[in-house]
Amino acid sequence: MFVKTQLRIYTINKGQLEQFASEWAQKIRPLREKLGFQVLGAWTVPSTNQFVWIMALEEGKNWDELDAAYFGSEERKAMQPDPGRLIARMENQFMEAV
């Protein structure tokens, strides 16, 4: 059972959506999963230049601690070029099941 589920919507710089999706799949997703997050899916929305993904944590895991571990990890710091350079805007929202 998931304790926290987060919707992430990134507006990507014009013309960079495919590049971001590729870097996300190669760099970001594997590291997030290595640290304990589960990626439930990812999509591109070409008409709005957006990359949308859903990430979750199971019961007993602490979101803030794992998120800090992600950003503080040597692997994340070593991502060159940084995939974040392609993001124009980020929206992150925790969701609740109904």
C-alpha positions, 0 to 999 in steps of 0.5 A: 500500500502506498502512503504517499503518491505525488503527481509531477508535471514539468513544462519543458523548454520548447523543443526539448521534450524528447531530450528530457524524456530520454535523460529522465529515463536514463538518469532520474528514474533509475536513481529514484527507484534505487533510493526506494521510490516507485515510479507508477508511470510517465507520459509526455504531452507534446501539445503543451510541451509537458512531461507528467509522471507519478511517483509513490512510496510504500508504507513505512518509508519517509518521503522527505528523508528519501527526497533529501537522499536523492538530491544529496546523493553523489549520483544526482550531483554527478548528472551532467548535464543536469536534466533540470536545465530543460525544465521551465516550470515544475508542479508537484502535488500529493494525491489521495486515493478516492 
